[in-house]
């Protein structure tokens, strides 16, 4: 006999082997609908994937789709380096909706300012490396 027991916020389901076998025979998807992961067989993003937990449908859904798509289709090294503006736009939207997306942890050092500083530092390092390459090849 299968049954469910509630323990605070948790539900504990006890299921017999017979009921378990029956449940695996009954697909959860409506007939004719295929199960997909995050990336479909054709390489497209499956915005209906439960793994996204509704991020594509929330108040910042379009911003999320823009950032996620940019990263998925990015060919830069490191991957997604060309998506900074998309992710910044998404983060700004998240900050406008703390009731849905929460707030930044006060102890989190990865604030927008420190991220910008990190990127600017890396740009400076890359420029310095490129300048040094030019100097060494011209001598």
DSSP file (Angstrom, degrees, kcal/mol; ACC not computed):
  #  RESIDUE AA STRUCTURE BP1 BP2  ACC     N-H-->O    O-->H-N    N-H-->O    O-->H-N    TCO  KAPPA ALPHA  PHI   PSI    X-CA   Y-CA   Z-CA
    1    1 A X              0   0    0      0, 0.0     2,-0.2     0, 0.0    13,-0.0   0.000 360.0 360.0 360.0 121.6    0.0    0.0    0.0
    2    2 A X        +     0   0    0     13,-0.1     2,-0.3    14,-0.1    13,-0.2  -0.607 360.0 164.0 -85.4 147.6    1.5    3.3   -1.1
    3    3 A X  E     -A   14   0A   0     11,-2.6    11,-3.4    -2,-0.2     2,-0.4  -0.983  30.6-126.4-157.5 166.3    1.0    6.4    1.0
    4    4 A X  E     -A   13   0A   0     -2,-0.3     2,-0.4     9,-0.2     9,-0.2  -0.949  16.9-165.2-121.0 138.2    2.2    9.9    1.6
    5    5 A X  E     -A   12   0A   0      7,-3.2     7,-3.6    -2,-0.4     2,-0.5  -0.985  11.8-143.8-124.1 130.9    3.3   11.4    4.9
    6    6 A X  E     -A   11   0A   0     -2,-0.4     2,-0.4     5,-0.2     5,-0.2  -0.814  16.1-179.3 -96.5 132.5    3.8   15.1    5.5
    7    7 A X  E >   -A   10   0A   0      3,-2.9     3,-1.8    -2,-0.5     2,-0.4  -0.825  63.2 -62.4-130.6  90.8    6.7   16.2    7.8
    8    8 A X  T 3  S-     0   0    0     -2,-0.4    -1,-0.0     1,-0.3     0, 0.0  -0.549 120.5 -12.9  67.3-125.3    6.6   20.0    8.1
    9    9 A X  T 3  S+     0   0    0     -2,-0.4    -1,-0.3    -3,-0.1     2,-0.3   0.570 123.9  88.2 -83.6  -8.7    7.2   21.4    4.6
   10   10 A X  E <   -A    7   0A   0     -3,-1.8    -3,-2.9     2,-0.0     2,-0.5  -0.631  61.7-152.1 -95.5 147.9    8.3   18.0    3.2
   11   11 A X  E     -A    6   0A   0     -2,-0.3     2,-0.6    -5,-0.2    -5,-0.2  -0.984   9.6-160.3-115.1 126.5    6.2   15.3    1.7
   12   12 A X  E     -A    5   0A   0     -7,-3.6    -7,-3.2    -2,-0.5     2,-0.6  -0.931   6.7-158.2-109.3 121.3    7.5   11.7    2.1
   13   13 A X  E     -A    4   0A   0     -2,-0.6     2,-0.6    -9,-0.2    -9,-0.2  -0.879   5.4-165.0-105.8 123.7    6.0    9.3   -0.4
   14   14 A X  E     -A    3   0A   0    -11,-3.4   -11,-2.6    -2,-0.6     2,-0.4  -0.934  17.7-179.6-104.9 121.5    6.1    5.6    0.4
   15   15 A X        -     0   0    0     -2,-0.6     2,-0.1   -13,-0.2   -13,-0.1  -0.962  24.3-126.1-129.3 139.7    5.4    3.5   -2.7
   16   16 A X     >  -     0   0    0     -2,-0.4     4,-2.4     1,-0.1     5,-0.2  -0.401  28.8-114.1 -76.5 159.1    5.2   -0.2   -3.3
   17   17 A X  H  > S+     0   0    0      1,-0.2     4,-2.3     2,-0.2     5,-0.2   0.884 117.9  53.7 -60.3 -38.4    7.3   -1.8   -6.0
   18   18 A X  H  > S+     0   0    0      1,-0.2     4,-1.9     2,-0.2    -1,-0.2   0.924 110.4  45.0 -63.1 -46.0    4.0   -2.6   -7.9
   19   19 A X  H  > S+     0   0    0      1,-0.2     4,-2.4     2,-0.2    -1,-0.2   0.861 110.8  55.2 -66.4 -35.1    2.8    1.0   -7.8
   20   20 A X  H  X S+     0   0    0     -4,-2.4     4,-1.7     2,-0.2    -2,-0.2   0.925 107.5  48.7 -63.3 -44.4    6.3    2.2   -8.9
   21   21 A X  H  X S+     0   0    0     -4,-2.3     4,-0.9     1,-0.2    -1,-0.2   0.894 111.3  50.4 -63.3 -39.5    6.2   -0.1  -11.9
   22   22 A X  H >X S+     0   0    0     -4,-1.9     4,-0.8     1,-0.2     3,-0.7   0.908 107.9  52.8 -63.8 -41.7    2.8    1.2  -12.9
   23   23 A X  H 3< S+     0   0    0     -4,-2.4     3,-0.4     1,-0.2    -1,-0.2   0.838 105.7  53.6 -66.4 -31.8    3.8    4.8  -12.6
   24   24 A X  H 3< S+     0   0    0     -4,-1.7    -1,-0.2     1,-0.2    -2,-0.2   0.713 104.0  57.1 -76.0 -18.0    6.8    4.3  -14.9
   25   25 A X  H << S+     0   0    0     -4,-0.9     2,-0.8    -3,-0.7    -1,-0.2   0.709  96.8  71.2 -80.0 -21.0    4.4    2.9  -17.5
   26   26 A X  S  < S-     0   0    0     -4,-0.8    -1,-0.1    -3,-0.4     2,-0.0  -0.838  82.1-142.6-100.5 104.7    2.3    6.1  -17.5
   27   27 A X        -     0   0    0     -2,-0.8     4,-0.1     1,-0.1    -2,-0.1  -0.355   5.0-142.7 -66.4 145.7    4.2    8.9  -19.1
   28   28 A X  S    S+     0   0    0      2,-0.1     2,-0.2    -4,-0.1    -1,-0.1   0.699  77.7  86.2 -79.6 -20.0    3.7   12.3  -17.5
   29   29 A X  S    S-     0   0    0      4,-0.1     3,-0.1     1,-0.1    -2,-0.1  -0.566  90.2-105.2 -82.7 144.7    3.7   14.1  -20.9
   30   30 A X    >   -     0   0    0     -2,-0.2     3,-1.9     1,-0.1    -1,-0.1  -0.314  54.8 -81.7 -60.4 152.4    0.5   14.4  -22.9
   31   31 A X  T 3  S+     0   0    0      1,-0.3    -1,-0.1    -4,-0.1     3,-0.1  -0.259 117.1  24.3 -60.2 142.8    0.4   12.1  -25.9
   32   32 A X  T 3  S+     0   0    0      1,-0.3     2,-0.4    -3,-0.1    -1,-0.3   0.278  95.8 113.1  87.4 -10.9    2.3   13.3  -28.9
   33   33 A X    <   -     0   0    0     -3,-1.9     2,-0.3    -4,-0.0    -1,-0.3  -0.812  57.6-143.2 -99.3 133.7    4.6   15.5  -26.9
   34   34 A X        -     0   0    0     -2,-0.4     2,-0.4    -3,-0.1    -4,-0.1  -0.672  14.2-119.6 -96.2 148.5    8.3   14.7  -26.7
   35   35 A X        -     0   0    0     -2,-0.3     2,-0.3    -6,-0.1    14,-0.0  -0.685  35.8-178.2 -82.4 137.5   10.5   15.1  -23.7
   36   36 A X        -     0   0    0     -2,-0.4     4,-0.1     4,-0.1     2,-0.1  -0.954  18.7-141.4-132.5 152.3   13.5   17.4  -24.2
   37   37 A X        -     0   0    0      2,-0.5    12,-0.1    -2,-0.3     9,-0.1  -0.021  55.9 -68.7 -88.0-156.9   16.3   18.5  -22.1
   38   38 A X  S    S+     0   0    0      1,-0.2     8,-3.5     7,-0.1     2,-0.5   0.881 126.3  44.6 -66.3 -39.7   17.7   22.0  -22.1
   39   39 A X  B    S-B   45   0B   0      6,-0.2    -2,-0.5     8,-0.0     6,-0.2  -0.936  85.5-137.6-111.6 123.8   19.1   21.7  -25.6
   40   40 A X    >   -     0   0    0      4,-2.9     3,-2.1    -2,-0.5    -4,-0.1  -0.214  31.5 -99.9 -71.6 167.4   16.9   20.2  -28.3
   41   41 A X  T 3  S+     0   0    0      1,-0.3    -1,-0.1     2,-0.1    -5,-0.0   0.809 124.1  56.7 -58.8 -30.7   18.3   17.7  -30.8
   42   42 A X  T 3  S-     0   0    0      2,-0.1    -1,-0.3     1,-0.1     3,-0.1   0.422 121.9-105.9 -83.5   2.9   18.4   20.5  -33.4
   43   43 A X  S <  S+     0   0    0     -3,-2.1    -2,-0.1     1,-0.3     2,-0.1   0.349  77.7 132.2  92.2  -6.3   20.6   22.6  -31.1
   44   44 A X        -     0   0    0      1,-0.1    -4,-2.9    -5,-0.1     2,-0.4  -0.394  63.9-104.0 -76.7 157.2   17.9   25.1  -30.1
   45   45 A X  B     -B   39   0B   0     -6,-0.2     2,-1.1    -3,-0.1    -6,-0.2  -0.667  23.7-137.5 -82.0 133.1   17.3   26.1  -26.5
   46   46 A X    >   -     0   0    0     -8,-3.5     3,-1.9    -2,-0.4    -1,-0.1  -0.772  19.3-174.8 -91.7  95.0   14.2   24.5  -25.0
   47   47 A X  T 3  S+     0   0    0     -2,-1.1     9,-0.3     1,-0.3    -1,-0.2   0.648  80.7  60.8 -68.1 -13.6   12.8   27.4  -23.1
   48   48 A X  T 3  S+     0   0    0     -3,-0.1    -1,-0.3   -10,-0.1     2,-0.1   0.389  72.9 127.9 -92.3   3.2   10.1   25.1  -21.6
   49   49 A X    X   -     0   0    0     -3,-1.9     3,-1.9     1,-0.2     5,-0.4  -0.399  61.0-139.3 -62.0 128.9   12.7   22.9  -19.9
   50   50 A X  G >  S+     0   0    0      1,-0.3     3,-1.7     2,-0.2    -1,-0.2   0.733  97.8  75.7 -61.0 -19.8   11.7   22.5  -16.2
   51   51 A X  G 3  S+     0   0    0      1,-0.3    -1,-0.3     2,-0.1    -2,-0.1   0.730  87.0  60.0 -65.8 -19.8   15.5   22.8  -15.4
   52   52 A X  G X  S-     0   0    0     -3,-1.9     3,-2.1    -5,-0.0    -1,-0.3   0.554  98.2-143.1 -82.8  -7.8   15.2   26.6  -16.1
   53   53 A X  T <   -     0   0    0     -3,-1.7    -3,-0.1     1,-0.3    -2,-0.1   0.823  64.3 -55.5  49.5  40.3   12.6   26.8  -13.3
   54   54 A X  T >> S+     0   0    0     -5,-0.4     3,-1.7    -7,-0.2     4,-1.1   0.521  99.0 132.9  78.7   5.5   10.5   29.4  -15.1
   55   55 A X  T <4 S+     0   0    0     -3,-2.1     3,-0.3     1,-0.3     9,-0.2   0.838  71.3  55.3 -59.1 -32.9   13.4   31.9  -15.6
   56   56 A X  T 34 S+     0   0    0     -9,-0.3    -1,-0.3     1,-0.2     9,-0.1   0.619 112.7  42.8 -76.0 -11.5   12.4   32.3  -19.3
   57   57 A X  T <4 S+     0   0    0     -3,-1.7    -1,-0.2     4,-0.1    -2,-0.2   0.535  92.8  97.3-111.0 -10.0    8.9   33.3  -18.3
   58   58 A X  S >< S-     0   0    0     -4,-1.1     3,-2.1    -3,-0.3     4,-0.3   0.068  98.0 -79.3 -71.8-173.9    9.4   35.7  -15.3
   59   59 A X  T 3  S+     0   0    0      1,-0.3     3,-0.2     2,-0.1     4,-0.1   0.719 136.3  41.8 -62.3 -20.6    9.4   39.5  -15.4
   60   60 A X  T 3> S+     0   0    0     -5,-0.2     4,-2.7     1,-0.1    -1,-0.3   0.011  79.7 121.7-111.8  25.9   13.0   39.3  -16.7
   61   61 A X  H <> S+     0   0    0     -3,-2.1     4,-2.7     1,-0.2     5,-0.2   0.893  73.9  47.0 -57.3 -45.3   12.3   36.4  -19.1
   62   62 A X  H  > S+     0   0    0     -4,-0.3     4,-2.3     2,-0.2    -1,-0.2   0.891 113.3  49.0 -66.8 -38.6   13.4   38.3  -22.2
   63   63 A X  H  > S+     0   0    0      2,-0.2     4,-2.2     1,-0.2    27,-0.3   0.901 112.3  49.0 -65.7 -40.8   16.6   39.5  -20.6
   64   64 A X  H  X S+     0   0    0     -4,-2.7     4,-3.0    -9,-0.2     5,-0.3   0.929 111.1  49.5 -62.9 -45.8   17.3   36.0  -19.4
   65   65 A X  H  X S+     0   0    0     -4,-2.7     4,-2.8     1,-0.2     5,-0.3   0.899 110.3  51.5 -61.2 -40.6   16.7   34.6  -22.9
   66   66 A X  H  X S+     0   0    0     -4,-2.3     4,-2.1     2,-0.2    -1,-0.2   0.930 114.9  41.0 -62.1 -46.0   19.0   37.2  -24.4
   67   67 A X  H  X S+     0   0    0     -4,-2.2     4,-2.2    19,-0.3    -2,-0.2   0.920 117.8  46.5 -69.0 -44.3   21.9   36.4  -22.0
   68   68 A X  H  X S+     0   0    0     -4,-3.0     4,-2.7     2,-0.2    -2,-0.2   0.913 113.7  48.3 -66.8 -42.5   21.4   32.7  -22.1
   69   69 A X  H  X S+     0   0    0     -4,-2.8     4,-2.6    -5,-0.3     5,-0.2   0.924 109.9  52.6 -62.1 -45.1   21.2   32.6  -25.9
   70   70 A X  H  X S+     0   0    0     -4,-2.1     4,-0.7    -5,-0.3    -2,-0.2   0.932 113.2  43.9 -56.6 -47.2   24.2   34.8  -26.3
   71   71 A X  H >< S+     0   0    0     -4,-2.2     3,-0.7     1,-0.2    -1,-0.2   0.927 113.0  51.3 -64.8 -44.7   26.2   32.4  -24.1
   72   72 A X  H 3< S+     0   0    0     -4,-2.7    -2,-0.2     1,-0.2    -1,-0.2   0.899 118.8  35.7 -61.0 -42.7   24.9   29.3  -25.8
   73   73 A X  H 3< S+     0   0    0     -4,-2.6    -1,-0.2    -5,-0.2    -2,-0.2   0.414  90.0 126.0 -93.3   1.8   25.7   30.5  -29.3
   74   74 A X    <<  -     0   0    0     -3,-0.7     5,-0.1    -4,-0.7    -3,-0.1  -0.333  35.6-176.4 -65.8 138.7   29.0   32.3  -28.3
   75   75 A X        +     0   0    0      3,-0.1    -1,-0.1     4,-0.1     4,-0.1   0.271  47.2 113.2-113.8   7.4   32.1   31.4  -30.2
   76   76 A X  S    S-     0   0    0      2,-0.1     2,-0.5     1,-0.0     4,-0.1  -0.333  72.1 -95.6 -79.0 162.4   34.5   33.6  -28.3
   77   77 A X  S    S+     0   0    0      1,-0.2     2,-0.1     2,-0.1    -2,-0.0  -0.992 117.5  33.6-118.6 124.1   37.3   32.3  -26.0
   78   78 A X  S >  S-     0   0    0     -2,-0.5     3,-1.9     1,-0.0     4,-0.2   0.621 117.1-108.0 -68.0 153.2   36.6   32.1  -23.2
   79   79 A X  T 3  S+     0   0    0      1,-0.3    -2,-0.1    -2,-0.1    -8,-0.1  -0.192  99.1  16.9 -53.9 133.1   33.0   31.2  -24.1
   80   80 A X  T >  S+     0   0    0    -10,-0.2     3,-2.2    -9,-0.1    -1,-0.3   0.440  79.1 126.8  87.2   0.7   30.5   34.0  -23.4
   81   81 A X  G X  S+     0   0    0     -3,-1.9     3,-0.7     1,-0.3    -2,-0.1   0.776  74.1  56.2 -62.7 -24.1   33.1   36.8  -23.1
   82   82 A X  G 3  S+     0   0    0      1,-0.2    -1,-0.3    -4,-0.2     3,-0.2   0.369  95.2  69.8 -85.6   5.2   31.0   38.7  -25.8
   83   83 A X  G <>  +     0   0    0     -3,-2.2     4,-2.3     1,-0.2     5,-0.3   0.250  58.8 111.1-107.0  11.0   27.9   38.5  -23.6
   84   84 A X  H <> S+     0   0    0     -3,-0.7     4,-2.5     1,-0.2     5,-0.2   0.909  79.1  49.4 -55.3 -47.3   28.8   40.8  -20.8
   85   85 A X  H  > S+     0   0    0      1,-0.2     4,-2.4     2,-0.2    -1,-0.2   0.885 110.3  51.7 -61.8 -38.5   26.2   43.5  -21.8
   86   86 A X  H  > S+     0   0    0      1,-0.2     4,-2.1     2,-0.2   -19,-0.3   0.921 112.6  44.7 -63.5 -43.6   23.5   40.9  -22.0
   87   87 A X  H  X S+     0   0    0     -4,-2.3     4,-2.6     2,-0.2    -2,-0.2   0.850 111.6  53.1 -70.8 -33.3   24.2   39.5  -18.5
   88   88 A X  H  X S+     0   0    0     -4,-2.5     4,-2.5    -5,-0.3    -2,-0.2   0.923 109.3  49.0 -66.1 -42.8   24.5   43.0  -17.1
   89   89 A X  H  X S+     0   0    0     -4,-2.4     4,-1.9     2,-0.2    -2,-0.2   0.908 112.2  49.0 -61.0 -42.5   21.1   43.9  -18.5
   90   90 A X  H  X S+     0   0    0     -4,-2.1     4,-2.4   -27,-0.3    -2,-0.2   0.922 110.8  49.7 -63.5 -44.2   19.7   40.7  -17.0
   91   91 A X  H  X S+     0   0    0     -4,-2.6     4,-2.2     1,-0.2    -2,-0.2   0.898 108.6  52.7 -62.6 -40.9   21.2   41.5  -13.6
   92   92 A X  H  X S+     0   0    0     -4,-2.5     4,-1.0     1,-0.2    -1,-0.2   0.895 109.8  49.1 -62.1 -39.4   19.8   45.0  -13.7
   93   93 A X  H >X S+     0   0    0     -4,-1.9     4,-0.7     1,-0.2     3,-0.6   0.919 108.4  53.2 -65.2 -43.2   16.4   43.5  -14.3
   94   94 A X  H >< S+     0   0    0     -4,-2.4     3,-1.2     1,-0.2     7,-0.3   0.902 105.9  54.0 -57.2 -41.3   16.8   41.0  -11.5
   95   95 A X  H >< S+     0   0    0     -4,-2.2     3,-0.5     1,-0.3    -1,-0.2   0.778 103.6  56.2 -66.4 -25.8   17.7   43.9   -9.1
   96   96 A X  H << S+     0   0    0     -4,-1.0    -1,-0.3    -3,-0.6    -2,-0.2   0.633 111.3  45.3 -77.6 -14.1   14.4   45.7  -10.1
   97   97 A X  T XX  +     0   0    0     -3,-1.2     4,-2.6    -4,-0.7     3,-1.4  -0.474  60.9 151.9-128.4  60.9   12.4   42.6   -9.0
   98   98 A X  H <> S+     0   0    0     -3,-0.5     4,-1.7     1,-0.3    -1,-0.1   0.761  71.5  66.5 -64.7 -22.7   13.8   41.5   -5.7
   99   99 A X  H 34 S+     0   0    0      2,-0.2    -1,-0.3     1,-0.2     4,-0.1   0.792 114.9  28.3 -67.0 -26.6   10.5   40.0   -4.7
  100  100 A X  H <4 S+     0   0    0     -3,-1.4    -2,-0.2    -6,-0.2    -1,-0.2   0.835 135.1  26.9 -98.1 -43.8   10.9   37.4   -7.5
  101  101 A X  H  < S-     0   0    0     -4,-2.6    -3,-0.2    -7,-0.3    -2,-0.2   0.445  99.2-130.1-105.3  -2.6   14.7   37.0   -7.8
  102  102 A X     <  -     0   0    0     -4,-1.7    -1,-0.3    -5,-0.3     2,-0.3  -0.255  30.4 -75.9  80.1-173.8   15.9   37.9   -4.3
  103  103 A X        -     0   0    0     -4,-0.1     2,-0.2    -5,-0.0    -8,-0.0  -0.809  47.3 -87.4-121.7 162.9   18.6   40.4   -3.4
  104  104 A X        -     0   0    0     -2,-0.3     2,-0.2     1,-0.1     7,-0.0  -0.468  50.7-106.9 -66.6 139.5   22.4   40.3   -3.6
  105  105 A X    >   -     0   0    0     -2,-0.2     3,-1.9     1,-0.1    -1,-0.1  -0.502  20.3-133.8 -67.2 132.0   23.9   38.9   -0.4
  106  106 A X  T 3  S+     0   0    0      1,-0.3    -1,-0.1    -2,-0.2    -2,-0.1   0.788 107.5  52.4 -58.8 -27.6   25.6   41.7    1.6
  107  107 A X  T 3  S+     0   0    0      2,-0.0     2,-0.5     0, 0.0    -1,-0.3   0.511  84.1 108.6 -86.6  -4.5   28.6   39.5    2.0
  108  108 A X    <   -     0   0    0     -3,-1.9     3,-0.1     1,-0.2    -4,-0.0  -0.619  49.6-168.5 -78.2 120.5   28.9   38.8   -1.7
  109  109 A X        +     0   0    0     -2,-0.5     2,-1.7     1,-0.2     5,-0.2   0.576  68.2  90.8 -83.8  -9.1   31.9   40.6   -3.1
  110  110 A X        +     0   0    0      4,-0.1    -1,-0.2     3,-0.1     2,-0.1  -0.329  58.2 150.7 -85.6  56.7   30.9   40.0   -6.7
  111  111 A X     >  -     0   0    0     -2,-1.7     4,-2.3    -3,-0.1     5,-0.2  -0.328  65.0 -97.4 -79.4 169.7   28.9   43.2   -7.0
  112  112 A X  H  > S+     0   0    0      1,-0.2     4,-2.4     2,-0.2     5,-0.2   0.879 124.4  52.9 -54.7 -41.0   28.4   45.0  -10.3
  113  113 A X  H  > S+     0   0    0      1,-0.2     4,-2.4     2,-0.2    -1,-0.2   0.931 110.0  45.4 -64.1 -47.0   31.3   47.3   -9.4
  114  114 A X  H  > S+     0   0    0      2,-0.2     4,-2.3     1,-0.2    -1,-0.2   0.849 111.8  53.1 -69.1 -31.3   33.8   44.6   -8.6
  115  115 A X  H  X S+     0   0    0     -4,-2.3     4,-2.4     2,-0.2    -1,-0.2   0.934 110.3  47.5 -65.3 -45.5   32.8   42.7  -11.8
  116  116 A X  H  X S+     0   0    0     -4,-2.4     4,-2.6     1,-0.2    -2,-0.2   0.910 111.8  50.6 -61.0 -41.9   33.4   45.8  -13.9
  117  117 A X  H  X S+     0   0    0     -4,-2.4     4,-2.5     1,-0.2    -1,-0.2   0.908 109.6  50.9 -62.4 -41.9   36.7   46.4  -12.2
  118  118 A X  H  X S+     0   0    0     -4,-2.3     4,-2.3     2,-0.2    -2,-0.2   0.920 111.6  47.1 -62.0 -45.0   37.7   42.8  -12.9
  119  119 A X  H  X S+     0   0    0     -4,-2.4     4,-2.5     1,-0.2    -2,-0.2   0.925 112.5  49.2 -64.3 -44.3   36.9   43.1  -16.5
  120  120 A X  H  X S+     0   0    0     -4,-2.6     4,-2.3     1,-0.2    -2,-0.2   0.890 110.3  51.5 -63.1 -38.9   38.7   46.4  -16.9
  121  121 A X  H  X S+     0   0    0     -4,-2.5     4,-2.2     2,-0.2    -1,-0.2   0.917 110.7  48.5 -62.1 -42.9   41.8   44.9  -15.1
  122  122 A X  H  X S+     0   0    0     -4,-2.3     4,-2.7     2,-0.2    -2,-0.2   0.887 109.6  52.1 -65.9 -38.0   41.7   42.0  -17.6
  123  123 A X  H  X S+     0   0    0     -4,-2.5     4,-2.6     2,-0.2    -1,-0.2   0.919 110.0  49.6 -62.3 -42.4   41.4   44.3  -20.5
  124  124 A X  H  X S+     0   0    0     -4,-2.3     4,-2.2     2,-0.2    -2,-0.2   0.898 111.2  48.5 -62.9 -41.0   44.4   46.2  -19.3
  125  125 A X  H  X S+     0   0    0     -4,-2.2     4,-2.4     2,-0.2    -2,-0.2   0.924 111.9  49.3 -64.6 -44.7   46.4   43.0  -18.9
  126  126 A X  H  X S+     0   0    0     -4,-2.7     4,-2.6     1,-0.2    -2,-0.2   0.902 111.2  49.6 -62.4 -41.2   45.4   41.9  -22.4
  127  127 A X  H  X S+     0   0    0     -4,-2.6     4,-2.6     2,-0.2    -1,-0.2   0.907 110.8  50.2 -63.4 -41.3   46.4   45.3  -23.9
  128  128 A X  H  X S+     0   0    0     -4,-2.2     4,-2.3     2,-0.2    -2,-0.2   0.907 111.0  48.6 -63.8 -41.9   49.8   45.1  -22.1
  129  129 A X  H  X S+     0   0    0     -4,-2.4     4,-2.1     2,-0.2    -2,-0.2   0.934 112.7  48.1 -62.4 -46.3   50.4   41.6  -23.4
  130  130 A X  H  X S+     0   0    0     -4,-2.6     4,-2.0     1,-0.2    -2,-0.2   0.895 111.3  50.4 -62.9 -39.8   49.5   42.7  -26.9
  131  131 A X  H  X S+     0   0    0     -4,-2.6     4,-2.1     1,-0.2    -1,-0.2   0.908 110.2  49.9 -63.6 -41.8   51.8   45.7  -26.7
  132  132 A X  H  X S+     0   0    0     -4,-2.3     4,-2.3     2,-0.2    -1,-0.2   0.864 108.1  53.3 -65.6 -36.0   54.7   43.6  -25.4
  133  133 A X  H  X S+     0   0    0     -4,-2.1     4,-1.9     1,-0.2    -1,-0.2   0.920 109.4  49.1 -62.9 -42.9   54.2   41.2  -28.3
  134  134 A X  H  X S+     0   0    0     -4,-2.0     4,-1.2     1,-0.2    -2,-0.2   0.884 111.9  48.5 -64.0 -39.4   54.4   44.1  -30.8
  135  135 A X  H  X S+     0   0    0     -4,-2.1     4,-0.8     1,-0.2    -1,-0.2   0.897 111.9  48.3 -68.3 -40.9   57.5   45.4  -29.2
  136  136 A X  H  < S+     0   0    0     -4,-2.3     3,-0.2     1,-0.2    -1,-0.2   0.831 111.8  48.9 -72.6 -30.4   59.3   42.0  -29.2
  137  137 A X  H  < S+     0   0    0     -4,-1.9    -1,-0.2     1,-0.2    -2,-0.2   0.740 109.9  52.1 -79.9 -21.5   58.4   41.3  -32.8
  138  138 A X  H  <        0   0    0     -4,-1.2    -1,-0.2     1,-0.2    -2,-0.2   0.591 360.0 360.0 -89.2 -10.7   59.7   44.7  -34.0
  139  139 A X     <        0   0    0     -4,-0.8    -1,-0.2    -3,-0.2    -2,-0.1   0.438 360.0 360.0 -94.8 360.0   63.1   44.4  -32.3
